[in-house]
Amino acid sequence: MKTHIEPRYDETYVTETLDNGLRVIVWHKPLMRTTSCVFATPYGALDFDLTAENGERFHHPSGIAHFLEHKMFEKEGQDVMNEFSRMGANVNAFTSYQETMYYFSTSSEEIEAPLTLLLDFVQELNITDASVEKEKGIITQELMMYLQMPDSRLYFEVFKALYQNHPLKYDIGGSPTSVANTTRQQLEECYRLNYHPGRMLLVVAGPHEPSEVLNIIRKNQDSKQFAPLLKVGRTPIEEPQEPAKKKLLIPMEVTSEKTAVAFKLKPWVSTDHERVHDEWAIRCALEAHFSAMNPDYQKWIDEGLINDYFDYEIDLQKDTAFLLFVNETSDRSRFESLIQEELARCLRTPIGFEALNRLKKRYFGQAMRTFNSVENIAIGAARNDFNGVSVFELLEILDQLDQTQVMSALQHLSLQHSALVSIVPMHEKTAE
């Protein structure tokens, strides 16, 4: 057990790697009355094509990580959710592109029972062919529901337009076809490869003494046997720089057209720290130009160029990177021109000293507020760990960020390849 004390932020946590490879973080919040626990694997929707350290390849249908998450709650003769409720705990799970997380929160002083249940149900897969077939209909209905929602559909179609080969072009849940093609054997193989304790991370945040929490975890893990870990990683994908489609119009039952202007960036070939540093530097520059901090922002609203729906997102990952702007507008060309022109100004105009300091304080405050919620601490600690940069390293990045670093990060942006995607009313011609 290693204790980490961050005196500047008055935060303390301990870490330990168990004999079976499971990494544990226990975040001590003695003044909190709630405990939150997250059991996570860095296995997400992008990881359906894997290569082992011995060169063996494993290919599965898209959406299988999400399918597996659904099946994890199925235990013969036991209703996991009801068990957690009986213990006074709320349990849930989610699958993203990068990870799958199972978590619960409880205000009960009794932590051993729900923590043990979390470990037990995630570390055992018990499914049948019949149950897998039954789940296919449920997941397909869920997928179709999201496809009927304009906001989520817009983002899904953006990634389809940007990427030709990379798995980001697939929905997190896959497609009705990929779900239909998923088998029990494939789910069991994915579980074996990605749910080994040597691949997983357990985070507990709450008022309990870390030594007591670790004793509960050690006791549970010592009673179990696991096969040797086979190290796997996402199979590298050849992805052209050009987008799959430069323009895409999707007819739906909407009254307001929703448009996205997306830029397919070159992946950041750098360390995790450098990648996260550059993302926050670019985020500061974008905020200075595409928010109310820009004197022209109100004029854009008054002229109907943007409305309250307007937003942007910058995401730099290890093998993908994109910049995205969304808006409600019936004048796609005008909106696209606005984005292109303002981005050009952003690249050539240094951010002001006062503006940067204001943004640093804002983002610093947002990061600090996560320490007031044990659920945010637990989920954030897991995500930061998988991303390779802790929250304290992030705060240090923000603290040290200066104007020169912002301009330097902006020079890495390659904006030559973009796509325009719109959700349009059903009557509009879409043959483009």
N, C-alpha and C positions, 0 to 999 in steps of 0.2 A: 504494500500500500504506500503510495506516494502522495503527500499532502502538498497542495498548491495554494498559496496565499497571495491574493492580489490586493495589497494595502490601499492602492489608489482608489479602488472601486469597492472596498470592504466586502470582497467576495472570497469564499474558500470552497475548494472542491478537492476530492481525492481521486486518484486513478489507480487501477490495478489490471493486469492481464492475468487471467486464470490459467491453470495448467492446460486446459483444453483449448486455449487461444482466445476465449471470450474476453473482450476489452470492456471494462466497466468504468463509468464516471459517476461519482456520487457527489452531488452539489448540495452543500449544507446551507440551509436557510432556516436558522433556529427560530426566527420570529414569525415564520409562515405557519398557517394552520392546515394547509393543503399539501399533499404529496402528488407528484406526477412522475410516471415511469414510462420510458420509451424503449422498446426493443426493436432495433432497426438493422436492416441489411442494405448495403449499397447495390441493390439489385432492383432496377426499375424497368420502365417500358422500353428503354433503348437497348436492353441487354438480352434480347432473345437470340442473338447469334454470338456464341462464346467460343473461345479457344483456350484449351488447358495448357499448362506449362509443359506438358509432354507432347504438345502439338495436336492433340485430339480436338476435333471440331464438334460443336453441338449447335444444331439449328432447330429452332422452335417457332411456332406461329406467333405473329405479333399479338400483343395484349396478354401474353401468358403470365407475366408477373402480376397483373391485375386479377386475372382468373385465379391464380394461386392464392392471392390475398383473400378472395371470397371463400375459397375452400378451407382455409386455415381455421375458420370458426366452426367448422363441422366436426363434432366429436361424438362418437357413438355413445348413446345413453346419457349425454351431457349437453345442456344448453349453456354455452360459455357466457353469453351476454347476461342470461339470468343469474348465473353464478356470481358474476361481478356485481350485479345489482343487489343481490342478497348480501354481499359484503360491503355495500355502501360505496361502490366504485362505478364510475362511468368509463366504459371501454370503447375504443374505436380503432380504425386503421385507415391508411390511405396508401396509394401507389402513385408516385410521380414518375417523371422520365428518368430520374437518377436513383431513386431509393424506394423501399417499402418500409413503413413504420407501423408498429402496433403499440398502442399506448392506453394508459388509464390514469384517471385522477381520482383522488379520494380525500375526504376531510376526516376520515376515521384515524384514530391513533394506531389502530391495528394495521400494520403494513405487510406482515409476513404472508398472510393468506392471499391477498390479491397479487402480490409480487411473485409468489410461488406459482399461482395460477397463470400469470402472464408467461413465465418461463416455460411452464409445462405445456400449455396449449400451442405455443409457437414452436416448441421443439419436438412436436409430434405431428405427423401428417397421417390422417386416417380417412381415406376416401375410397369410393367404389366407382365402378363404371357407371352404374345407375345414377349415382349422385352427381357425377360429372355431366352426364347428359341432361339432367334436370337443371343444372346451373347454367347451361348454355342459353336456355330461353330467358332466364332472368337477366343475364349479362347483355344479351342482344337487345332486350327491351330498354335497358339502361343506355346502351349506345344510341339507339334510335331516338330516345328522349333528348339526349344532348345534341343530336344532329338537328333537332327541331328548334333549338334555342339559338337565336341569331348571334349572340355574343360568343358563345363557345364555338359555334360553327365557323365564325370568322377566323378565329385563331387556328382552328384545325385546317382550314383551307389555305391559310397563309403558309403553314409549314409544308403542305403538299405542293404549293407553288414554288417555294424556295428550294426544296431538296429533291434531287433526282434519285439518289441511292441511300442516303443516310436514314436510319430508322426514325429520325425525328419527323419524317413525313407521315408516319402512322399515328393514329390516335392512341392515347395511353391504354385504352381498353381494347385496341385492335379493331377489327371489322367483323361484321356478321359471318363472313367466310372464314376468317382466321379463328374465330371463336368456335365455329362449327367443326373445324378441323383439329381442335385441341383434344388430346387423349389423356387418359389417366396416367399412362406410362410417361408421357412428356411432362406432366405436372410433377410426378414423383422424381423425375430426373432433375428438373429445375430446382426442386426443393433440396435434393441431395447436394447439388453443386453450390447453392447460394445461401442455404440456411444453416450451414455448419457454424458452430460457435466461433471458429477461427476467422469467419467472415463477418461476424456480427458485433454490434455495439449495444450495450445496455446503459441507459442514463437514468438515474434516480435523483430527483430534485425535491427537497422537502426538509422538515425540521428534525428528522431522525438522525441520530449519531451515525456518521459514516461507517464506523467500525461495526455497529450493529447491523446495518444494511448489508455490508460486505459479508458478514457471517451468514446471513440468510441466503445470499447468493451462492457462496462457496458450498454450503450444506446441500443446496439443491443441485448444483452442478457436479459435486463429487459423487452423487448417487446415480449418475447417468454415464453411459458409455457411448462414444461416438466413433464412427469410422475415421480413418486418416483423412486429412484435408487435401483435396485436389484443387490447387490454385487455378482459377480461371479468370479471364478478362474479356472485355468486349472485343470482338474481332474487328480489326481496322477495316474501314470502308473507304474505297476510292470515291471521292465526291467531287465532281466538277465544280468550278467556281460559278459557272452560269446557273441561274435558277431554272427549275423545270418549266415554269411558265412565267412570262413577264406580265401577263394580264389575265385575270380570271374574274368572271362575274357569276354569282350564284343567285338564282331566283328563289325567293322565299316569300312567305306571307308576312311581309313587313310593310309598315307605312313610312318609316325613315330609313334611308339607305345608310349602311355602315361600311366604311372604307378603311382599308389598311394600306399603308405604304411601308414596305419592308425591304431592308437591305441585308443581303447575304454577305457577311463579313468573313475574312480569312480567319481560321482558327488561331488562337493565341498560342504560339509555340514558345512557352516560357515556364517558369516555375509557378506553383500555385500562388505564392505570395505576389509575384509580379502580375499575374493575371487578375487577381482580386484588386490589387492596387490600381491597375489601369482601368478596371471597370468602374471603380468609385471615382477616379479622376474624370473619366468621360461622363459619368452620371452628373457630376457637379457642373461641367460645361453645358450639358444638355438642359439641366434645370435652369441655368442662367438665361438660356435662349428660348425655352419652350414652356415657360410658366409665367405667372404674374410678375416675376422679377424683371421680365423684359418689358420696357415701356410700350412696345408695339402689341403686346398680348391683348390688351383691352380693345385695341383697334381691330384686331382679327375677329374678336367676338362681335363687336358692333357691326362689322361688315359681313357677318355671317360665314366667315371662313372656317371658324371652329365653334363648338359649343361645349357644354359641360361634359359631354361624352369624351372629349379629346383626352388622349393619354399617350404615353410612350413607354417603351421598355427596352433596356439594353441588357443583353445576356452574353457573357463570354464564358464558354465552357472549354474543356480540354480538347474537344474535337469538333465543336461547332461554335458559331458566334453569329448573332444577328442583332439588328436595330430595327425597331418597329414603332410606327405611329398609327393610331386609330382615331377615327372621327366619324361623326354623323354629318353627311353632306350629300347634296345632289349634284355638286360640281366637283367631280373627281379630279379633273385636270387642274383646276385652280388649287385644290388642296395639295396635290402632288407638287405643283410649282412652288407653293409656299414652303413646303418641307425642304425641297431641294435648295431653294434660295437661302433659307435660314440656316441650314446645315453648312452651306458655303461660308456664311458669315461666322458661324461658330468655329470653323476650322481656321479662319484667318484672324479672328479677333481674340486677343488674350482676355481671359476672365478677370474682372476687377478684383482688387485685393479685398475690398469690403464685401463684395458679393460672395467670394470664396469663403471668407471667414464666417459669414452668416450661414452658408450652406453646411460648413463643417460643424458648426454648433447645432444646427437642426438635426443632421444625421447622427451626431454624437448623442444628442438627447434621445433620439429614437432608439438607438442601440442600448442606452442606459436603461430605458424603460422596460426592456425585456427582463431585467433583473427583478422586476416587481411581480412577475408571473412565473410560477414554477413550471407551468405547461410550456410557456415560451422558452424558458431556460432549457428544458429537457429536449424539446424538438430542435431548438436553435443549436444546442451543443452537438447533437447528432449530425445535423446538416453541415455545420461548420467543420466538424471532424472529417466527414466524407469529402468536403470541398478542399480540405488541406490547410485551412486558415482559421484559427480560433477567434472567438469574439474579441478577446483582448488584443490579438494581433491586428484585427480589423480596426479597433479603436486607436491603436498606435498608427496605423496607416492614415486614418483620418486626421489625427493630431499633427502628423508630419507633412501632410499634403500641402504643396505650394503651387503658385501660378506656373512656374516652369515645368513642374511635373505634369500638370494638367495639359499644357500645350504639347508636351512630349508624347503623352498618351494619345492625344487626338491625331497625331501624325501617323499612327498605326492604323487608323480607320481607312478601309478601302470601300468606297461608296459607288463603285462602278456597276455593281450588279444588284438590281432591285426588282421587286415585283409589286404590282398593284392588284389588290383583291377587294372585291365589293360584294356585300349582300344587298341585292336589289329587289324591288317589288316584282311580283310574278309577271306583270305585263311587259317588263322591259326586255328588249332584244338582248340576247346574251351570246350570240355567235361571234365571239372574239377570241 
